[in-house]
């Protein structure tokens, strides 16, 4: 089950309040000016429109549904003018407007809602003073709830951007550390080759010459020394090759990238058999960085699992979250860049959004 976003939690709480406000009419304790069945239909349509507007992604369709919800809230309030707390529905629509549209549009909604409150007061034959006090009260409440909601949204976005920046910094640090280790390995490998390798080659030539000297015992010892020297030279060359190609612990590197994320539980599992060179390690680190960033920004997930498994002669990177997934994905620059990195290694990337968001990247060799 995926985690609900801030707008969804707030929307559900406010809709619960809406049902409570409309309960007297719903259960027959108060009478609207139209048939109760019609009023209940309007009220149900209002709740449904608010739910849909919160569930939809940003776009004209979402704006249209929310505009319908605003109009329905006016109809619900105007058709039950003697329900004292019913204008709270207008406060709720103003507060939810911040999650759906820009703040300036929310102020327009609040202004129009205030006009509706004034009409309700006039219809209920309230006095001028009572009307003014009520209108000003509801206007201030709407503005306060909108600003409060906008502050919460901004705080959430700042936390999200901080988490993304943290991932970027950890990834950059991991790649920098890997680059430093690679440079050091290359330096050591050159020294081994230039110094020890050269000396052992000379020793092998000297022993080869000594092998042809007279004396069986001398020849026997020289044969042994020659064999040891050749084996040592092979070991040095093997060590040089390992220093050039073997990367650092990939699991620790990836765990460092995703460490200390407050809003997302990330599990990293790298099989011991996985062996990657510097270029492959860089592609994996950058892929994990992009995956975690997208999960934080778009998925509304609470858990992400990342696995790197050996599939000789290559490996497979798999990442899956428990978020909202997608129906039609339009890859951005980050996902396209990730795909290009693995394709440059001879691999491929698959994206699946039917159950959360799943990335599978294969490198054949």
RAFENRA-V895988 format. One record per residue. N is the residue number from 1. NEAR is the number of other ideal C-beta (glycine too) atoms within 12 Angstrom. D_LAST is the distance of its C-alpha to the last C-alpha in whole Angstrom. Layout:
BEGIN
N;NEAR;D_LAST
N;NEAR;D_LAST
END
This chain:
BEGIN
1;12;36
2;21;36
3;23;38
4;19;40
5;29;40
6;27;43
7;35;45
8;23;45
9;21;46
10;30;49
11;34;50
12;23;50
13;23;52
14;36;55
15;34;55
16;18;56
17;25;59
18;37;59
19;25;60
20;20;62
21;30;64
22;36;65
23;20;66
24;22;70
25;35;69
26;27;67
27;14;69
28;13;72
29;14;74
30;22;74
31;18;75
32;29;73
33;22;75
34;19;73
35;14;73
36;22;71
37;14;68
38;18;68
39;31;67
40;24;65
41;20;63
42;34;63
43;37;62
44;23;59
45;22;58
46;39;58
47;34;55
48;20;53
49;35;53
50;43;52
51;27;49
52;26;48
53;35;48
54;35;46
55;25;43
56;25;43
57;22;40
58;18;42
59;13;43
60;13;47
61;17;47
62;27;47
63;24;49
64;18;51
65;29;51
66;37;52
67;26;55
68;24;56
69;43;56
70;36;58
71;24;61
72;33;61
73;46;62
74;31;65
75;30;66
76;42;65
77;46;67
78;32;70
79;33;71
80;37;72
81;30;73
82;23;75
83;29;72
84;21;72
85;25;69
86;39;67
87;40;66
88;30;64
89;43;61
90;47;62
91;37;61
92;45;58
93;48;57
94;45;57
95;41;55
96;48;52
97;45;52
98;38;50
99;38;47
100;41;48
101;33;49
102;17;50
103;24;52
104;14;55
105;23;55
106;33;55
107;22;58
108;21;60
109;38;59
110;36;61
111;24;64
112;26;64
113;40;64
114;32;67
115;23;69
116;37;69
117;41;70
118;31;73
119;24;73
120;37;73
121;30;76
122;20;78
123;20;78
124;23;79
125;12;82
126;21;81
127;12;83
128;13;82
129;11;81
130;19;79
131;22;77
132;18;76
133;17;75
134;28;73
135;29;71
136;18;71
137;22;69
138;36;67
139;29;66
140;19;65
141;26;63
142;39;61
143;27;60
144;19;60
145;33;57
146;38;55
147;22;55
148;22;54
149;35;51
150;30;50
151;18;50
152;23;48
153;29;45
154;17;45
155;15;45
156;26;42
157;20;40
158;14;41
159;21;39
160;29;36
161;18;36
162;19;36
163;27;33
164;29;31
165;20;32
166;28;31
167;39;28
168;25;27
169;20;29
170;30;27
171;33;24
172;20;25
173;20;26
174;34;23
175;30;21
176;18;24
177;25;24
178;35;20
179;22;21
180;16;24
181;23;23
182;25;20
183;17;23
184;17;25
185;26;22
186;20;22
187;17;26
188;21;26
189;26;24
190;18;26
191;19;29
192;27;28
193;23;27
194;16;30
195;16;33
196;23;32
197;26;30
198;17;33
199;19;35
200;27;34
201;22;33
202;16;37
203;23;38
204;26;36
205;17;38
206;18;41
207;27;41
208;20;40
209;15;43
210;22;45
211;23;44
212;14;47
213;17;50
214;10;52
215;12;53
216;11;51
217;11;50
218;16;49
219;19;46
220;15;45
221;17;44
222;25;43
223;20;41
224;17;39
225;23;39
226;25;37
227;18;35
228;18;34
229;28;34
230;21;31
231;16;29
232;23;30
233;27;28
234;18;25
235;18;25
236;29;25
237;21;23
238;18;20
239;22;21
240;26;21
241;19;17
242;18;17
243;26;19
244;24;17
245;20;13
246;24;14
247;35;15
248;28;18
249;22;19
250;39;17
251;29;19
252;20;22
253;37;21
254;41;20
255;24;24
256;30;25
257;38;25
258;38;26
259;24;29
260;17;33
261;30;32
262;17;36
263;30;35
264;34;32
265;21;31
266;37;27
267;22;25
268;32;22
269;23;20
270;31;17
271;20;16
272;13;17
273;17;14
274;31;11
275;26;10
276;36;9
277;27;11
278;29;14
279;23;12
280;35;10
281;40;13
282;31;15
283;38;14
284;48;14
285;45;17
286;36;19
287;43;18
288;45;20
289;39;22
290;40;23
291;46;22
292;46;25
293;37;27
294;38;27
295;42;28
296;37;31
297;29;32
298;30;32
299;33;31
300;33;34
301;35;32
302;24;33
303;26;30
304;39;26
305;29;24
306;39;20
307;30;18
308;40;14
309;23;13
310;21;11
311;22;9
312;14;8
313;16;5
314;27;4
315;35;8
316;30;10
317;45;13
318;32;17
319;43;20
320;30;23
321;36;27
322;25;30
323;31;32
324;29;33
325;24;30
326;23;31
327;11;32
328;10;31
329;22;29
330;12;29
331;21;26
332;16;27
333;13;26
334;28;24
335;30;22
336;17;21
337;20;20
338;37;17
339;28;16
340;21;16
341;30;14
342;34;11
343;18;12
344;18;12
345;30;8
346;17;8
347;30;8
348;22;12
349;33;15
350;23;17
351;32;21
352;19;24
353;25;27
354;14;29
355;16;29
356;30;29
357;38;26
358;31;22
359;39;19
360;28;16
361;39;13
362;29;9
363;34;6
364;17;4
365;15;0
END
